[in-house]
Structures are given as C-alpha cells and as structure tokens.
Amino acid sequence: MATQLVGPPAAAASFRDGGNSFEQAMPVTAAQKEVDRLLKKIASKADVASVHAEKLAAITRIGSRLSFETHATYLNGAKDAINEMGSDFRNVHELRASALPWQELLMIRMEPVLVGLATHTNDAVERLNEDRGKLESQEYRDAVGNMKGYAAQVHKLVTVNLDYAQARERLNFLNASDLELVEKRSPGAAPRVSSKAAKSLEERVRSELMRLPYYGVFDHLAFRVDGDRVTLSGHVSWPTLKTDAEGAARSVEGVGAVASDIKVLPVSPIDNRIRLATYWAIYGSPSLARYRLDPHPPIRIIVENGHVTLKGAVGSSMDRTIAHMEANRVPGTFSVTNNLQAGS
C-alpha cells in the first residue's frame, strides 16, 4: 500500500508534527524578507478595512440617520485599504518562486479571500450609490457585513500563519539546542545513534518529499517502498514538482532505484478556476475552516478536465461528507470523486 503524503487532521496536529514546510520558518533571503514585510502590511491593512466595515455595520444595524457622506467616508477608507492590499498581494505573488514554502501556501489560501473581499466591497459601493435615500436597505447591510467578514478573515489568515512560523522557529531553536547538548556529552558516554540512522527508509523518503517547495493543496503524492526501491505516484499541478519529487527520492540515503508514476495535470484556465472555487468552497466552510491552519492542508483538491477528486484525510465521516457536498456545489464541475479517508 502506498504511503500518502498528507499531514494529520488539523485537530490532532501538534507543532512537532505540524509539517516540514515550517522547518525553515523565518525568512533568510532578501526576497523572503520582502514577502514577510508585505504579508505583515496586508494584515495591517486588512485590520484597517475591518475597522471601517465594523463601523458601517454598526451604523446600519442600529438604523442610524447618518448622512450619505458619512457612509461614503467609512466606505472609501475601507476601499483604499483594500486597494493597497491588492497591490501588495500582486507584489507578493511576483516573489512566489523565491518565497518560503509556507509563504507560498499562504498566498494560495489568501487569493480567493481577497477576491471575495474586493467583490463585496464593490457591491457595497454600488449599493451605496443606488440607495442614497435608503442607506439601511438589506442589500447594503449584507454587502457591508460580508466586507467585514472577509476583511477579518484575511487578517486572521495572515496573522495565524505568521504566529505559527514564529512558534515553529522557537521549536527549531529548542530542538537545535537539545542536539547541541547531546553532542557535548562526556567522551566516555555511549555514542548516540544519529537521527538519520534511527529513521526508517520510508520516514526519510516522506520527510524529503514533504519538503518540496511547490507541493501544495492542488497536488497529491504517494509512494511505496520495496526494499531499496521507491515507487512514486500521484497527481501534480506543476510540471517541475514531478521532477523535484523524483530527485528528492533519489537523494535519500539508502534508496537504490526510483520509479515514477506521477501524472502532471494538464494546464487549463478552466481547471484553475475550479481549483480556486473548490478550495474556497471547502476550506471556507465553517465546519472545515480549522483545516486551513494545517501547514500541509489535509484535503487535497485534484482537478483534471473539470473532474474533481478529493484526496487526503479528515477527522470524521461528517467532515468527509461536508467536503464532498461543498465541492459538488462548485459551478462548472463535471464530477466529484471523494477519496478522503476519515478518522474515527
């Protein structure tokens, strides 16, 4: 049976098991530091937009008689902040190839939320201009409420990942300190077996594959070990990921041969749209939102010619069913195959 490359369900994951994408947690290169700066700026502007939207929501909720100009002032403040977020996100995306794996994954998760935020903001602006005489219309209140929710979600998404990276870095430091103390044991002490030797070949292969920088939510890798032979399988949305996975497997000490059945998914704008829509449908669901916090998203979304296959693992049969239902709601999808494994 092939080993699946997905992390444990988010509810059960710990920092130690949280995923090798955080092994280098903090930025080192100039590009990584610039991504970090831009992400913090996006989070700050999301907070500004959220505050303006909260004020608008409060005004409309209590039926205040404040003027059109007052509404426009708060709305323009939110819109300016959101426009800056969009500009910063475009700059971040240009640095994607040089970013840390967790930074790149955050970009993927953030994009559909930013699109939703911009859509609801434009809707609020249009409603404000149309409803000058009835500023408390249900349509306007809905648009403002959605603005508030999406802005808060962008802020939370970025800050949670930044906080996780800092926590991971602290853990890395503690682990490194512990190893240093072990190396300084007295000369007469029994030699310590290296961590590399202590790990099985399967564990070492899995560790190397999980480090692949372009391995994301729209890919699914698996492998099987027979003696010193490793057979790779799965689907990837980036052609370079297939080559990188094969190279990573060959680099593992103890591997004698590598066979690859990895399939590269066809390039398709329609499939890309379905990928993003399905991601947001699943990970945007309140019942499944906690899975977004896992550095290695456990629900993998494989799209090929309009057909969606869900792979990976979730914590319960209910979550498995909800993920299937949410994916089925995505317009333009021809079929959804649910291969998710569910915990007890």
Buried (B, 14 or more C-beta within 10 A) or exposed (E): EBBBBBBBBBBEBEBEEBBBBBBBBBBEEEBBEBBBBBBBBBBBBBBBBBBBBBBBBEBBEEEEEEEEEBBBBBBEBBBBBBBBBBBBBEBBBEBBEBBBBBBBBBBBBBBBBBBBBBBBBBBBBEBBEEBEEEBBBEBBBBBBBBBBBBBBBBBBBBBBBBEBBEBBBEBBEEEEEEEEEEEEEEEEEEEEEEEEEEBEBBBBBBBBBBBBBBBBBBBBBBBBBEEEEBBBBBBBBBEEBBBBBBEBBEEBEBBEEBBBEBEBBEEBEEBEBBBBBBBBBBBBBEBBBBBBBBBBBBBBBBBBEEBBBBBBBBBBEEBBBBBBBBBBEBEEBEEBEBEBEBBE
